[in-house]
Amino acid sequence: MDVTKPFLRYTEHPPDAQRGWNLPPAVVVPLAWDENFTNHSFVSIGTTGLTSQRLPHARIYTPILLVDLATPDFSMPYNVIIMSCTLIALIFGSVFNLLTRKFVIVSVLPKIPNVREKVE
């Protein structure tokens, strides 16, 4: 069987990429190789009795085939955009926080009560 498209472009996929492609049924025409079978006749039993009919070339149809294709991930561009924007927002937020914050040293010594505060 010849296959002309091993890989499809993203624009050539059907709306439901999970389903695959339907291949139509194949037609098989058996040929008689022996001289005895060149007549192509058969006997049928009908309502009128035995009759002999000539067969043109007999055709055999195969069932329809569903071919599974490699399913691309169509959501990949969305995922890349979301991850890139999240990373840029985290970096920008961290840099902005470092540039605008005032860093001061806070002493954590215990406070000594003032005598005047006790008297008043």
Backbone bond lengths (Angstrom), bond angles and torsions (degrees), N, CA, C in turn:
res aa  C-N    CA-C-N  psi(-1)  N-CA   C-N-CA  omega(-1)  CA-C   N-CA-C  phi
1 M - - - 1.439 - - 1.529 107.44 -
2 D 1.304 116.76 129.25 1.456 121.32 178.34 1.520 109.57 -89.91
3 V 1.306 115.65 133.07 1.461 121.54 176.09 1.509 106.91 -118.77
4 T 1.313 116.48 123.58 1.459 119.47 -175.83 1.522 112.96 -91.82
5 K 1.331 117.85 -25.53 1.464 120.04 -177.72 1.521 109.86 -120.20
6 P 1.324 119.05 92.44 1.466 118.52 177.68 1.528 112.05 -71.68
7 F 1.325 117.12 -32.66 1.464 121.19 179.01 1.519 108.22 -130.95
8 L 1.307 115.81 138.30 1.457 121.04 -179.97 1.520 110.09 -102.87
9 R 1.322 115.47 149.59 1.457 119.76 173.29 1.525 108.45 -73.77
10 Y 1.315 115.79 163.61 1.464 118.33 -177.18 1.527 111.32 -66.94
11 T 1.330 118.67 -22.63 1.463 120.70 178.89 1.521 112.40 -82.06
12 E 1.323 118.33 -14.05 1.459 121.68 -177.36 1.522 113.29 -94.08
13 H 1.314 117.99 -3.34 1.462 120.53 -179.85 1.525 109.83 -76.42
14 P 1.323 117.37 146.15 1.469 119.60 175.46 1.525 109.96 -69.57
15 P 1.336 117.82 166.79 1.467 119.22 -179.46 1.526 113.40 -57.47
16 D 1.324 117.19 -34.23 1.461 120.77 176.89 1.519 107.65 -106.19
17 A 1.322 116.78 92.25 1.468 120.80 -175.24 1.521 112.43 -71.26
18 Q 1.330 117.57 -17.23 1.461 120.14 -179.36 1.527 112.30 -73.27
19 R 1.327 117.71 -21.45 1.456 120.84 -172.54 1.514 112.57 -78.63
20 G 1.295 121.00 -38.12 1.464 122.14 -177.57 1.524 111.04 97.72
21 W 1.325 115.83 -165.61 1.467 122.45 -177.61 1.513 110.00 -114.16
22 N 1.328 116.53 139.97 1.458 121.61 173.05 1.520 108.93 -88.23
23 L 1.313 116.61 125.07 1.461 120.37 172.50 1.516 107.97 -96.91
24 P 1.317 117.98 134.41 1.462 119.53 179.80 1.522 110.67 -67.21
25 P 1.328 116.66 162.16 1.467 118.66 -178.75 1.522 111.20 -67.49
26 A 1.311 114.96 147.87 1.463 120.41 176.40 1.525 108.70 -86.75
27 V 1.314 115.55 154.07 1.458 121.57 178.10 1.521 107.57 -112.40
28 V 1.339 115.93 123.90 1.461 121.44 178.80 1.525 107.17 -110.65
29 V 1.333 116.09 124.85 1.461 121.47 177.52 1.521 107.31 -113.61
30 P 1.336 117.86 103.63 1.466 118.88 179.84 1.532 110.24 -72.36
31 L 1.304 115.17 135.33 1.460 121.04 178.92 1.512 109.29 -106.00
32 A 1.326 116.79 142.33 1.466 121.66 178.71 1.520 108.27 -86.09
33 W 1.320 116.61 119.92 1.459 120.46 -178.65 1.523 112.07 -91.90
34 D 1.309 116.91 -19.76 1.459 120.79 -178.24 1.526 109.34 -94.11
35 E 1.314 117.89 148.58 1.458 121.11 -179.18 1.517 111.96 -67.87
36 N 1.318 117.57 -23.18 1.459 120.35 -179.65 1.529 111.86 -70.44
37 F 1.311 117.64 -21.93 1.461 121.01 -174.95 1.521 112.96 -101.79
38 T 1.323 117.99 15.80 1.463 119.43 -178.78 1.512 112.66 -77.47
39 N 1.325 118.12 -13.78 1.454 121.28 -178.27 1.523 111.88 -72.85
40 H 1.313 118.35 -32.05 1.474 123.91 -179.56 1.518 111.40 53.00
41 S 1.315 117.91 50.26 1.458 119.55 178.56 1.521 109.37 -115.54
42 F 1.301 115.92 157.32 1.450 120.55 175.97 1.523 107.82 -143.40
43 V 1.301 114.57 162.79 1.465 120.54 -179.32 1.517 107.49 -108.88
44 S 1.319 116.76 128.29 1.460 120.47 178.62 1.516 109.18 -118.95
45 I 1.309 114.79 147.74 1.460 120.64 177.83 1.516 106.67 -106.61
46 G 1.302 116.63 111.17 1.455 121.40 -179.92 1.509 110.33 -114.50
47 T 1.323 115.86 -163.30 1.466 120.13 179.61 1.523 111.64 -72.95
48 T 1.346 116.81 -22.39 1.471 119.44 -178.51 1.515 112.09 -93.48
49 G 1.330 118.04 -0.84 1.461 120.12 -179.93 1.514 111.12 112.71
50 L 1.325 116.85 -159.71 1.461 122.05 -178.27 1.520 109.84 -77.74
51 T 1.316 115.96 129.65 1.463 120.70 175.44 1.511 108.36 -132.49
52 S 1.289 115.49 149.41 1.460 121.12 176.85 1.519 107.74 -110.10
53 Q 1.337 116.23 127.10 1.462 120.56 -178.53 1.517 109.48 -124.77
54 R 1.326 115.11 148.95 1.459 119.63 174.61 1.522 108.98 -85.49
55 L 1.300 113.62 136.38 1.462 119.51 176.93 1.514 108.59 -97.96
56 P 1.295 118.55 126.85 1.459 116.34 164.01 1.525 106.22 -69.84
57 H 1.254 117.97 -174.75 1.467 119.22 -178.64 1.524 109.94 -56.88
58 A 1.301 115.71 125.81 1.463 120.44 179.62 1.522 109.06 -72.88
59 R 1.309 115.96 143.81 1.464 121.38 179.23 1.516 108.97 -120.86
60 I 1.308 115.15 135.55 1.459 121.75 176.31 1.528 106.74 -118.19
61 Y 1.326 116.21 126.59 1.462 121.35 -179.21 1.520 109.38 -103.79
62 T 1.312 115.88 132.63 1.461 120.90 176.53 1.527 108.70 -85.95
63 P 1.320 118.54 161.69 1.469 119.38 177.93 1.533 111.00 -71.70
64 I 1.317 114.05 163.49 1.463 120.55 177.68 1.523 108.47 -68.42
65 L 1.321 116.36 143.31 1.461 121.43 -177.36 1.523 109.23 -114.71
66 L 1.316 116.30 134.32 1.459 122.03 175.84 1.518 107.80 -102.89
67 V 1.330 116.58 116.45 1.462 122.01 -177.32 1.519 108.52 -97.89
68 D 1.326 116.05 122.13 1.463 120.72 176.42 1.520 109.01 -81.78
69 L 1.310 115.93 128.29 1.457 121.62 178.57 1.522 109.55 -101.05
70 A 1.300 115.48 160.45 1.462 119.58 172.63 1.526 107.15 -66.13
71 T 1.309 116.61 119.93 1.457 120.70 -174.06 1.520 110.24 -86.93
72 P 1.312 117.65 118.36 1.464 119.19 178.19 1.524 110.45 -76.61
73 D 1.305 114.85 157.09 1.456 120.59 177.54 1.526 107.55 -92.50
74 F 1.333 116.27 96.80 1.458 120.35 -177.40 1.524 111.96 -73.56
75 S 1.328 119.05 -12.13 1.458 120.93 179.66 1.526 111.77 -89.85
76 M 1.322 118.43 0.59 1.457 120.78 -177.35 1.534 112.48 -60.62
77 P 1.346 121.17 -44.61 1.475 118.78 178.05 1.523 112.40 -58.95
78 Y 1.326 117.34 -38.75 1.464 120.58 177.69 1.528 110.36 -62.25
79 N 1.330 117.26 -45.26 1.465 120.83 -179.46 1.522 111.32 -63.31
80 V 1.322 117.66 -39.72 1.468 121.05 179.45 1.523 110.30 -65.55
81 I 1.324 117.38 -42.65 1.465 120.53 179.94 1.528 110.43 -64.18
82 I 1.321 117.70 -44.05 1.466 121.24 -179.28 1.527 111.05 -63.42
83 M 1.331 117.33 -45.35 1.469 120.24 -179.42 1.528 111.15 -66.39
84 S 1.330 117.99 -40.16 1.470 120.80 179.44 1.524 110.91 -64.93
85 C 1.320 116.92 -44.95 1.467 119.78 180.00 1.529 111.56 -65.36
86 T 1.320 117.42 -36.98 1.464 120.52 177.30 1.519 110.75 -64.26
87 L 1.311 117.49 -43.95 1.461 121.37 179.08 1.528 111.14 -64.19
88 I 1.321 117.71 -43.24 1.470 120.90 178.62 1.528 110.11 -63.63
89 A 1.340 118.16 -40.92 1.468 120.99 179.57 1.525 111.23 -64.92
90 L 1.335 117.94 -40.41 1.470 120.25 178.14 1.526 111.54 -65.27
91 I 1.314 117.73 -43.69 1.473 120.77 179.57 1.523 110.20 -65.93
92 F 1.343 117.39 -45.80 1.462 120.29 -179.85 1.529 110.75 -62.41
93 G 1.325 117.72 -43.01 1.463 120.65 179.70 1.515 112.39 -63.06
94 S 1.331 117.12 -41.38 1.470 120.14 179.26 1.525 111.38 -66.49
95 V 1.321 117.78 -44.40 1.473 120.96 179.92 1.526 110.08 -66.33
96 F 1.330 118.07 -43.45 1.465 121.24 178.94 1.526 110.74 -61.96
97 N 1.320 117.70 -39.86 1.457 122.16 179.11 1.528 110.59 -64.90
98 L 1.332 117.08 -42.23 1.469 119.78 179.68 1.527 112.08 -68.07
99 L 1.328 118.36 -33.96 1.463 121.08 -177.10 1.528 113.16 -79.93
100 T 1.305 119.32 -26.63 1.466 120.72 -175.36 1.529 113.86 -102.06
101 R 1.282 119.21 -11.12 1.462 121.84 -176.98 1.532 109.66 -83.78
102 K 1.342 115.91 142.36 1.463 120.67 173.34 1.515 107.63 -94.87
103 F 1.314 114.96 129.13 1.455 119.68 178.44 1.526 107.85 -100.74
104 V 1.321 117.19 122.94 1.462 122.88 178.79 1.516 108.20 -128.53
105 I 1.325 114.63 154.05 1.460 120.17 177.74 1.524 107.58 -92.93
106 V 1.285 117.56 127.29 1.458 123.34 -179.09 1.519 107.28 -109.73
107 S 1.324 115.63 125.44 1.464 118.74 177.50 1.525 108.38 -88.71
108 V 1.288 114.81 143.99 1.456 120.34 -177.11 1.536 108.93 -117.48
109 L 1.312 118.35 44.46 1.467 122.40 178.10 1.529 109.10 -84.91
110 P 1.329 116.33 147.59 1.473 117.93 178.40 1.527 110.17 -68.47
111 K 1.312 116.43 142.99 1.459 122.06 -177.60 1.530 109.66 -83.38
112 I 1.350 115.66 130.56 1.474 121.05 179.26 1.527 107.52 -90.85
113 P 1.333 116.31 127.14 1.472 117.87 -178.46 1.535 110.68 -68.63
114 N 1.274 116.02 142.48 1.453 122.70 179.31 1.533 108.80 -85.16
115 V 1.322 114.84 142.12 1.462 119.88 -177.61 1.524 110.24 -67.41
116 R 1.279 119.91 -39.65 1.453 123.14 -178.93 1.530 110.90 -62.31
117 E 1.330 116.94 -34.56 1.464 119.19 179.34 1.525 110.65 -66.83
118 K 1.345 116.76 -31.32 1.460 119.74 -179.75 1.528 110.93 -72.41
119 V 1.324 116.89 -36.12 1.457 120.69 -176.37 1.520 110.05 -73.10
120 E 1.257 117.06 -39.07 1.457 119.24 -176.00 1.442 109.40 -77.87
